[in-house]
């Protein structure tokens, strides 16, 4: 079995504020396999975007801190690497589509100038004609009509879908091995959303990219992702292959998210299911399970004891070598593609 392209181990990061240090991401671990898509889901404030920014080395400075953990990309720990090394990794090896293109794009510069700036970072020695040709090629790849004209326009002159496509083009300028898409369909209508998702899927297949897809939309996750990481209040609630997660969710939070989805087979005017309450404030986290104040299964133990992330995979384990060269003793491990983990004291009751 091939090594993951990206492995995040026990990531803990946060921000220094006027109220002291606040940990936003608390012990998050995940892996990304080559050519696959990992979905990060959860409500706003659960730490999805901060986890991605930590991988990119883009936590706001000096407030943002990676206090613990490793971010291993091709064996190199990005959390401990230099700023100059991260400038090479960022964009050329790991690219990112930011959440809101109208704020990510500079409103006072033309689209062409912003694309040229990205291309100069990744391809040295290009003159103006070469830059124009490469920028036009990128815009054509992401499906923007009349790309020569669009290069001369400002972001506000483009539609929301076109701005999102420009962001995708900029993220692809360095031909990255991993692409992080942070809510790439936010505020887009369903038709344009479908076009953007089809574009990303097509580009992934053409380039063999690994993707991390951050979203609130579980419908998109079901269609687009291979594996899903459900985050809640800075921690992992559940992790599973996409089909397994939707067919057999083992965490009350995951089940609540799925049951909140509108369904075509329900009678009209049926009220949507909701999860009562809100994500706890970062400064007021419960001592035990952070979902306990919203959970119908919670008991006294949940209020005082943090649930460990444990395996709930039903299929039998396989044998794998302990070392990378295939030698040494073997141990029983779960196949990575089928691994299902949950952090809940009562997951057996939900699985029954």
PLY file of the C-alpha trace (Angstrom):
ply
format ascii 1.0
element vertex 352
property float x
property float y
property float z
element edge 351
property int vertex1
property int vertex2
end_header
0.00 0.00 0.00
1.43 3.39 -1.08
2.33 5.98 1.51
-0.10 8.91 1.84
0.88 12.07 -0.01
0.05 14.13 3.07
-0.10 12.98 6.67
-1.20 15.28 9.51
-0.43 13.97 12.99
-1.93 15.38 16.20
-2.23 18.92 14.86
-2.85 21.49 17.61
-2.97 25.15 16.66
-4.63 28.36 17.75
-4.30 32.09 18.24
-2.98 34.50 20.83
-5.78 36.95 21.67
-6.53 39.67 24.20
-8.17 36.93 26.30
-5.07 34.73 26.14
-4.18 31.79 23.95
-7.15 29.97 22.36
-6.68 26.53 20.84
-8.81 26.21 17.71
-7.66 22.81 16.40
-7.06 20.16 19.04
-5.29 16.92 18.13
-6.49 16.49 14.53
-4.90 13.71 12.44
-5.66 12.65 8.88
-4.08 11.26 5.73
-4.53 12.05 2.04
-3.99 9.33 -0.55
-2.71 10.11 -4.02
-5.49 10.94 -6.46
-8.21 10.75 -3.79
-10.46 13.41 -2.25
-10.76 13.91 1.50
-13.78 15.89 2.69
-13.64 18.05 5.83
-17.15 18.78 7.09
-18.74 20.39 10.12
-20.44 23.58 11.20
-18.75 26.97 11.10
-16.18 27.33 13.86
-15.19 23.65 13.93
-11.61 24.22 12.75
-11.79 23.07 9.12
-10.30 26.16 7.50
-7.74 26.70 10.27
-6.50 23.13 9.71
-6.07 23.86 6.00
-4.31 27.17 6.66
-1.93 25.39 9.03
-1.06 22.90 6.27
-0.36 25.81 3.91
1.66 27.72 6.51
-0.80 30.60 6.23
-1.99 31.06 9.81
-2.17 34.83 10.44
1.05 36.03 12.04
2.10 36.65 14.73
-1.12 35.52 16.42
-1.43 32.10 14.75
0.63 29.26 16.20
1.10 25.57 15.38
1.90 24.50 18.92
2.07 20.75 18.40
1.92 18.05 15.75
3.49 17.24 12.40
2.41 18.00 8.82
4.27 15.48 6.69
4.37 16.10 2.95
6.51 13.59 1.09
8.31 12.90 4.38
9.10 16.55 5.19
7.50 18.18 8.23
5.98 21.41 6.96
5.20 22.53 10.52
8.93 22.70 11.25
10.24 23.90 7.90
11.52 27.37 7.04
9.54 30.20 5.52
11.62 30.02 2.33
10.87 26.30 1.94
7.15 26.93 2.44
7.24 29.54 -0.33
8.33 26.76 -2.68
5.82 24.22 -1.38
2.92 26.67 -1.35
1.38 26.86 -4.79
3.86 24.63 -6.61
3.19 21.50 -4.56
0.14 22.35 -2.47
-2.37 24.83 -3.89
-5.45 26.35 -2.30
-8.75 27.73 -3.56
-9.86 30.25 -0.94
-13.39 30.49 0.32
-14.56 33.82 -1.09
-13.03 34.90 -4.40
-14.24 38.49 -4.09
-12.06 38.94 -1.01
-9.22 36.67 -2.17
-8.83 38.54 -5.47
-7.44 42.08 -5.36
-10.26 44.41 -6.47
-7.91 47.14 -7.79
-5.88 44.92 -10.12
-6.98 43.36 -13.37
-7.42 39.60 -13.56
-4.46 39.33 -15.93
-2.06 41.09 -13.58
-3.02 38.78 -10.73
-2.57 35.69 -12.88
0.78 37.00 -14.14
1.96 37.47 -10.57
1.12 33.85 -9.74
2.80 32.55 -12.90
6.01 34.51 -12.23
6.32 32.75 -8.89
6.23 29.31 -10.47
7.74 29.78 -13.94
10.82 31.96 -14.22
11.99 33.57 -17.45
8.56 34.25 -18.96
8.19 37.46 -20.93
4.90 39.33 -21.30
3.80 37.33 -24.35
4.56 34.04 -22.59
2.68 35.17 -19.48
-0.33 36.15 -21.57
-0.33 32.83 -23.40
-0.09 30.83 -20.16
-2.81 32.92 -18.49
-5.13 32.46 -21.47
-4.42 28.72 -21.40
-5.31 28.54 -17.70
-8.55 30.46 -18.17
-9.47 28.19 -21.06
-8.79 25.14 -18.90
-11.24 26.36 -16.27
-13.90 27.10 -18.85
-13.91 30.91 -19.00
-15.12 32.16 -22.41
-13.24 34.93 -24.23
-10.20 34.65 -21.91
-8.21 37.45 -23.61
-10.97 39.90 -22.76
-11.28 38.62 -19.19
-7.59 39.25 -18.54
-8.24 42.98 -19.02
-11.19 43.05 -16.62
-11.38 43.64 -12.87
-12.85 41.03 -10.48
-16.07 43.05 -9.96
-16.75 42.83 -13.71
-16.96 39.04 -13.52
-19.83 36.91 -12.30
-19.46 34.86 -9.10
-18.87 31.69 -11.08
-16.21 33.34 -13.23
-14.40 34.73 -10.17
-14.37 31.26 -8.67
-12.92 29.90 -11.91
-10.19 32.57 -11.83
-9.35 31.45 -8.28
-9.12 27.86 -9.50
-6.87 28.95 -12.37
-4.54 30.75 -9.95
-4.43 27.71 -7.68
-3.52 25.51 -10.66
-0.84 27.88 -12.00
1.89 26.06 -10.08
0.59 22.61 -11.10
0.27 21.46 -7.47
0.19 17.85 -6.37
-2.43 18.60 -3.69
-5.30 21.05 -4.08
-7.17 22.35 -1.02
-10.63 23.68 -1.93
-12.15 25.74 0.90
-15.90 26.08 0.27
-15.34 26.54 -3.49
-19.08 26.75 -4.23
-20.09 29.24 -1.51
-22.85 31.67 -2.59
-23.12 30.11 -6.05
-26.45 28.98 -7.45
-26.96 25.25 -7.93
-26.29 25.35 -11.68
-22.96 27.15 -11.34
-22.11 24.98 -8.31
-22.56 21.86 -10.42
-20.35 23.36 -13.14
-17.57 24.16 -10.66
-17.72 20.66 -9.16
-17.63 19.06 -12.61
-14.64 21.25 -13.47
-12.75 20.24 -10.32
-13.47 16.57 -10.92
-12.29 16.83 -14.52
-9.10 18.67 -13.55
-8.39 16.14 -10.81
-8.71 13.25 -13.24
-6.53 14.97 -15.84
-3.76 15.90 -13.41
-4.07 13.05 -10.89
-4.32 15.56 -8.06
-5.06 14.79 -4.45
-7.78 17.03 -3.03
-8.94 18.24 0.37
-12.49 19.51 0.03
-13.83 21.73 2.83
-17.59 22.24 2.83
-20.82 22.41 4.81
-22.73 20.69 2.00
-23.07 16.98 2.71
-24.74 16.48 -0.66
-21.53 17.63 -2.34
-19.50 15.39 -0.03
-21.58 12.34 -0.97
-20.99 12.99 -4.66
-17.43 14.26 -4.65
-15.35 12.75 -1.82
-13.75 9.36 -1.21
-13.27 9.75 2.53
-14.82 12.12 5.07
-13.51 13.73 8.25
-16.29 15.14 10.44
-14.98 17.88 12.73
-16.68 19.38 15.75
-15.32 22.16 17.97
-11.73 21.62 16.84
-11.68 17.83 17.19
-12.47 14.85 14.99
-15.90 13.37 15.66
-15.85 10.70 12.97
-13.81 9.55 10.00
-14.92 7.01 7.39
-15.14 6.22 3.68
-17.95 8.30 2.19
-20.36 5.42 1.53
-19.88 3.97 4.98
-20.35 7.34 6.66
-23.70 7.98 5.00
-24.98 4.41 5.35
-23.84 3.84 8.95
-22.96 7.04 10.83
-21.71 6.15 14.32
-21.48 9.61 15.92
-24.60 11.51 17.05
-23.28 14.67 15.43
-22.72 12.96 12.08
-26.17 11.41 12.27
-27.67 14.81 13.07
-25.95 16.42 10.08
-27.18 13.71 7.72
-30.72 13.79 9.10
-30.76 17.58 8.58
-30.46 17.13 4.82
-33.67 17.77 2.84
-34.99 14.61 1.19
-36.98 14.20 -2.00
-39.09 11.37 -0.56
-40.53 13.36 2.36
-43.96 15.03 2.11
-43.99 18.70 1.18
-43.91 21.22 4.03
-42.31 18.67 6.32
-40.08 20.62 8.76
-36.37 19.93 8.39
-34.62 18.14 11.22
-32.17 20.35 13.10
-29.44 19.94 15.69
-30.49 22.00 18.68
-27.95 24.42 20.13
-24.71 25.81 18.72
-21.03 24.95 18.65
-19.53 25.95 22.05
-17.40 29.08 22.27
-13.68 28.50 22.00
-13.23 30.06 25.44
-15.95 27.90 27.02
-15.25 24.36 25.85
-16.82 21.55 27.93
-14.46 19.38 29.95
-15.55 16.11 28.36
-17.20 15.50 25.00
-17.67 18.84 23.28
-20.94 17.71 21.71
-22.45 16.57 25.00
-24.61 19.66 25.54
-26.40 18.99 22.22
-26.48 15.20 22.31
-29.47 13.06 23.21
-27.20 10.18 24.22
-25.04 12.17 26.67
-24.67 11.01 30.26
-22.51 11.94 33.24
-19.44 10.28 31.72
-19.74 12.40 28.58
-19.62 15.56 30.64
-16.32 14.73 32.32
-14.38 12.35 30.04
-13.06 13.13 26.57
-13.94 10.27 24.19
-10.97 8.76 22.37
-11.01 8.36 18.61
-11.36 4.60 18.25
-11.88 2.12 15.45
-15.35 0.83 14.75
-14.52 -0.98 11.50
-16.41 -4.24 11.31
-14.38 -5.97 8.62
-11.35 -7.98 9.70
-7.89 -6.50 9.77
-5.14 -7.36 7.30
-1.45 -8.06 7.85
1.11 -5.45 6.90
4.86 -5.10 7.44
5.98 -2.88 10.28
8.73 -1.18 8.28
8.69 0.57 4.91
10.94 -2.03 3.28
8.55 -4.87 3.86
10.70 -6.58 6.49
10.28 -7.31 10.16
7.32 -8.66 12.00
3.81 -8.05 10.74
0.91 -6.58 12.62
-2.83 -6.51 12.10
-4.05 -3.16 10.77
-7.21 -1.99 9.12
-7.06 -1.20 5.40
-6.74 2.57 5.18
-9.47 2.87 2.56
-11.97 1.10 4.83
-10.95 2.60 8.15
-13.85 3.91 10.23
-13.10 5.79 13.44
-15.38 7.58 15.86
-14.97 9.61 19.06
-18.07 8.76 21.09
-18.62 6.85 24.33
-21.89 5.44 22.99
-21.14 4.67 19.36
-22.09 0.99 19.85
-25.66 2.08 20.64
-25.86 4.05 17.41
-24.35 1.19 15.42
-26.78 -1.38 16.81
0 1
1 2
2 3
3 4
4 5
5 6
6 7
7 8
8 9
9 10
10 11
11 12
12 13
13 14
14 15
15 16
16 17
17 18
18 19
19 20
20 21
21 22
22 23
23 24
24 25
25 26
26 27
27 28
28 29
29 30
30 31
31 32
32 33
33 34
34 35
35 36
36 37
37 38
38 39
39 40
40 41
41 42
42 43
43 44
44 45
45 46
46 47
47 48
48 49
49 50
50 51
51 52
52 53
53 54
54 55
55 56
56 57
57 58
58 59
59 60
60 61
61 62
62 63
63 64
64 65
65 66
66 67
67 68
68 69
69 70
70 71
71 72
72 73
73 74
74 75
75 76
76 77
77 78
78 79
79 80
80 81
81 82
82 83
83 84
84 85
85 86
86 87
87 88
88 89
89 90
90 91
91 92
92 93
93 94
94 95
95 96
96 97
97 98
98 99
99 100
100 101
101 102
102 103
103 104
104 105
105 106
106 107
107 108
108 109
109 110
110 111
111 112
112 113
113 114
114 115
115 116
116 117
117 118
118 119
119 120
120 121
121 122
122 123
123 124
124 125
125 126
126 127
127 128
128 129
129 130
130 131
131 132
132 133
133 134
134 135
135 136
136 137
137 138
138 139
139 140
140 141
141 142
142 143
143 144
144 145
145 146
146 147
147 148
148 149
149 150
150 151
151 152
152 153
153 154
154 155
155 156
156 157
157 158
158 159
159 160
160 161
161 162
162 163
163 164
164 165
165 166
166 167
167 168
168 169
169 170
170 171
171 172
172 173
173 174
174 175
175 176
176 177
177 178
178 179
179 180
180 181
181 182
182 183
183 184
184 185
185 186
186 187
187 188
188 189
189 190
190 191
191 192
192 193
193 194
194 195
195 196
196 197
197 198
198 199
199 200
200 201
201 202
202 203
203 204
204 205
205 206
206 207
207 208
208 209
209 210
210 211
211 212
212 213
213 214
214 215
215 216
216 217
217 218
218 219
219 220
220 221
221 222
222 223
223 224
224 225
225 226
226 227
227 228
228 229
229 230
230 231
231 232
232 233
233 234
234 235
235 236
236 237
237 238
238 239
239 240
240 241
241 242
242 243
243 244
244 245
245 246
246 247
247 248
248 249
249 250
250 251
251 252
252 253
253 254
254 255
255 256
256 257
257 258
258 259
259 260
260 261
261 262
262 263
263 264
264 265
265 266
266 267
267 268
268 269
269 270
270 271
271 272
272 273
273 274
274 275
275 276
276 277
277 278
278 279
279 280
280 281
281 282
282 283
283 284
284 285
285 286
286 287
287 288
288 289
289 290
290 291
291 292
292 293
293 294
294 295
295 296
296 297
297 298
298 299
299 300
300 301
301 302
302 303
303 304
304 305
305 306
306 307
307 308
308 309
309 310
310 311
311 312
312 313
313 314
314 315
315 316
316 317
317 318
318 319
319 320
320 321
321 322
322 323
323 324
324 325
325 326
326 327
327 328
328 329
329 330
330 331
331 332
332 333
333 334
334 335
335 336
336 337
337 338
338 339
339 340
340 341
341 342
342 343
343 344
344 345
345 346
346 347
347 348
348 349
349 350
350 351
